[in-house]
Amino acid sequence: ALAEGHLPSELSASRRAVVNLAGKAQWAATSQRPAEAEAAYRELLATYPHERGVHYAHGLYLLESDQSAALDEFQTELKADPQHWPSLMASAFLETSRGDPDAAIAAIRKAEQVIPAGYRWLCNAEMGRAYLNLNQTEKAIAFFEASAKLEPINAQIHYYLEQAYRRAGRRADAEKQKAEFARLKAEQDPLALPDAATGGGKP
């Protein structure tokens, strides 16, 4: 929830209290108990407004209900810590989604300076989304391909590649990516794609 990079045993008692409350809030949200989640996030913000990751966690909670408010929360996090790469990447995602890919690219460039190597694929994927939004399809494809090379089992990247290949008129490549997306989703989340898992129904 907080993008905390340390084990609980490595945290101070005061930081563990923040983690516990953030976990309580996220668990309530994930368990679809909105009243409890709302109350827990209010308590988290009121009690620990300046703790690292708190506004990021609240931004994630708001993603599905109020993207503008979510972006505000990520920006609040970044005012306190301009190198908070999870907030930079979340901001980039929202900027592209709301039609400002240039702002997204700027955020990704900042994230590239500090993001752990294991998450480099995420920068490439978001760059691809931004360039696809700018109708620079070949650039988008190059970034999506780089992302897929680093993280081949991420189904979403193959979905993005399918869309980019299709826009570029590369139908055969698009169909391969579509099949790979369906295969990975069926393996990783079979309940989400029952038709793909059984080979029947709509594509």
C-alpha positions as CSV (number, residue, x, y, z in Angstrom):
1,A,0.0,0.0,0.0
2,L,2.8,2.4,0.9
3,A,5.4,1.1,-1.6
4,E,7.5,0.4,1.5
5,G,10.9,-1.1,0.6
6,H,11.7,-2.7,4.0
7,L,10.6,-5.7,5.9
8,P,8.4,-5.1,9.0
9,S,11.3,-6.3,11.2
10,E,13.5,-3.5,9.7
11,L,11.0,-0.7,10.6
12,S,10.8,1.4,13.7
13,A,7.8,1.0,15.9
14,S,6.3,4.3,14.7
15,R,6.7,3.3,11.0
16,R,5.1,-0.1,11.7
17,A,2.1,1.8,13.0
18,V,1.7,3.6,9.7
19,V,2.2,0.4,7.8
20,N,-0.5,-1.4,9.9
21,L,-3.1,1.3,9.4
22,A,-2.4,1.5,5.6
23,G,-2.7,-2.2,5.4
24,K,-5.9,-2.2,7.3
25,A,-7.3,0.4,4.8
26,Q,-6.1,-1.4,1.7
27,W,-7.5,-4.7,3.0
28,A,-10.9,-3.2,3.6
29,A,-10.8,-1.8,0.1
30,T,-9.7,-5.0,-1.5
31,S,-12.3,-6.9,0.5
32,Q,-15.0,-4.6,-0.9
33,R,-15.9,-3.0,2.4
34,P,-16.1,0.6,1.2
35,A,-17.3,2.2,4.5
36,E,-14.5,0.6,6.5
37,A,-12.0,1.5,3.8
38,E,-13.1,5.1,3.7
39,A,-12.9,5.4,7.4
40,A,-9.4,3.8,7.5
41,Y,-8.1,6.1,4.8
42,R,-9.5,9.1,6.6
43,E,-7.8,8.0,9.8
44,L,-4.5,7.3,7.9
45,L,-4.5,10.8,6.3
46,A,-5.5,12.5,9.6
47,T,-3.0,10.7,11.8
48,Y,0.0,10.5,9.4
49,P,-0.3,13.2,6.8
50,H,3.4,13.6,6.4
51,E,4.5,10.0,6.4
52,R,6.2,8.6,3.3
53,G,3.7,6.8,1.0
54,V,0.5,7.8,2.7
55,H,-0.7,10.1,-0.1
56,Y,0.5,7.5,-2.6
57,A,-1.6,4.9,-0.9
58,H,-4.7,7.1,-0.9
59,G,-4.1,7.9,-4.5
60,L,-4.2,4.2,-5.4
61,Y,-7.4,3.9,-3.5
62,L,-8.9,6.7,-5.5
63,L,-7.8,5.5,-8.9
64,E,-11.1,3.8,-9.9
65,S,-13.4,6.4,-8.4
66,D,-11.8,9.8,-8.9
67,Q,-8.7,9.9,-11.1
68,S,-8.3,13.7,-10.8
69,A,-8.2,13.4,-7.0
70,A,-5.8,10.4,-7.3
71,L,-3.4,12.4,-9.4
72,D,-3.6,15.2,-6.8
73,E,-2.5,12.7,-4.2
74,F,0.4,11.4,-6.2
75,Q,1.5,15.0,-6.8
76,T,1.3,15.7,-3.1
77,E,3.5,12.7,-2.4
78,L,6.0,14.0,-5.0
79,K,6.1,17.5,-3.4
80,A,7.5,15.8,-0.3
81,D,9.7,13.4,-2.1
82,P,10.3,14.3,-5.8
83,Q,12.1,10.9,-6.3
84,H,9.2,8.8,-5.1
85,W,9.2,6.6,-8.3
86,P,5.9,4.8,-7.6
87,S,4.1,8.1,-7.6
88,L,6.0,9.2,-10.7
89,M,4.8,6.1,-12.5
90,A,1.3,6.3,-11.3
91,S,1.2,10.0,-12.3
92,A,2.5,9.0,-15.8
93,F,-0.2,6.4,-16.2
94,L,-3.0,8.9,-15.3
95,E,-1.5,11.7,-17.5
96,T,-1.6,9.4,-20.5
97,S,-5.1,8.2,-19.6
98,R,-6.4,11.7,-19.5
99,G,-4.7,12.8,-22.7
100,D,-1.5,14.5,-21.6
101,P,1.2,12.1,-22.8
102,D,3.9,14.8,-22.8
103,A,3.4,15.2,-19.0
104,A,3.6,11.4,-18.7
105,I,6.9,11.3,-20.6
106,A,8.3,13.9,-18.3
107,A,7.3,11.9,-15.2
108,I,8.8,8.7,-16.7
109,R,12.1,10.4,-17.5
110,K,12.3,11.4,-13.8
111,A,11.4,7.9,-12.7
112,E,14.1,6.4,-14.9
113,Q,16.7,8.1,-12.8
114,V,15.7,6.4,-9.6
115,I,13.6,3.3,-10.4
116,P,15.1,-0.1,-9.3
117,A,16.4,-2.2,-12.2
118,G,13.8,-4.8,-11.7
119,Y,11.0,-2.3,-12.5
120,R,12.7,-0.8,-15.6
121,W,10.1,-2.7,-17.8
122,L,7.4,-0.5,-16.3
123,C,9.1,2.7,-17.6
124,N,9.2,1.1,-21.1
125,A,5.5,0.1,-20.9
126,E,4.4,3.5,-19.9
127,M,6.6,5.2,-22.5
128,G,4.9,3.0,-25.0
129,R,1.4,4.0,-23.8
130,A,2.4,7.7,-24.0
131,Y,3.9,7.4,-27.6
132,L,0.8,5.4,-28.7
133,N,-1.3,8.3,-27.4
134,L,0.8,10.7,-29.5
135,N,0.2,8.5,-32.6
136,Q,4.0,7.7,-32.7
137,T,3.3,4.0,-33.2
138,E,6.8,2.8,-34.2
139,K,8.3,4.4,-31.1
140,A,5.5,2.9,-29.0
141,I,6.2,-0.6,-30.4
142,A,9.9,-0.3,-29.7
143,F,9.2,0.6,-26.0
144,F,6.6,-2.2,-25.7
145,E,8.9,-4.7,-27.2
146,A,11.7,-3.7,-24.8
147,S,9.2,-4.0,-21.9
148,A,8.1,-7.5,-23.0
149,K,11.7,-8.6,-23.3
150,L,12.3,-7.6,-19.7
151,E,9.0,-8.9,-18.3
152,P,7.7,-11.5,-20.8
153,I,5.1,-12.9,-18.4
154,N,3.2,-9.7,-17.9
155,A,0.0,-10.2,-19.8
156,Q,-0.8,-6.4,-20.0
157,I,2.3,-5.7,-22.0
158,H,1.2,-8.2,-24.7
159,Y,-2.1,-6.5,-24.8
160,Y,-0.4,-3.2,-25.4
161,L,1.7,-4.7,-28.1
162,E,-1.3,-6.2,-29.8
163,Q,-2.9,-2.7,-30.0
164,A,0.3,-1.1,-31.3
165,Y,0.9,-3.8,-33.9
166,R,-2.7,-3.6,-35.1
167,R,-2.4,0.2,-35.4
168,A,0.8,-0.3,-37.5
169,G,-1.0,-2.7,-39.8
170,R,1.0,-5.7,-38.5
171,R,-2.0,-8.0,-38.3
172,A,-0.1,-11.3,-37.9
173,D,2.1,-9.9,-35.1
174,A,-1.0,-8.5,-33.4
175,E,-2.7,-11.9,-33.5
176,K,0.3,-13.5,-31.9
177,Q,0.3,-11.0,-29.1
178,K,-3.5,-11.4,-28.6
179,A,-3.0,-15.1,-28.2
180,E,-0.1,-14.6,-25.8
181,F,-2.2,-12.2,-23.7
182,A,-5.0,-14.7,-23.5
183,R,-2.6,-17.5,-22.6
184,L,-1.0,-15.6,-19.8
185,K,-4.3,-14.3,-18.4
186,A,-5.7,-17.9,-18.5
187,E,-2.7,-19.1,-16.6
188,Q,-2.5,-16.3,-14.1
189,D,-6.1,-15.4,-13.6
190,P,-8.3,-18.1,-15.1
191,L,-11.5,-16.7,-13.5
192,A,-11.0,-13.4,-15.4
193,L,-11.0,-15.1,-18.8
194,P,-13.0,-18.3,-18.7
195,D,-13.7,-18.4,-22.4
196,A,-10.0,-18.1,-23.3
197,A,-9.1,-20.8,-20.8
198,T,-11.5,-23.3,-22.3
199,G,-10.9,-22.2,-25.9
200,G,-14.5,-21.3,-26.5
201,G,-16.7,-18.2,-26.5
202,K,-15.7,-14.8,-27.7
203,P,-12.1,-13.8,-28.2
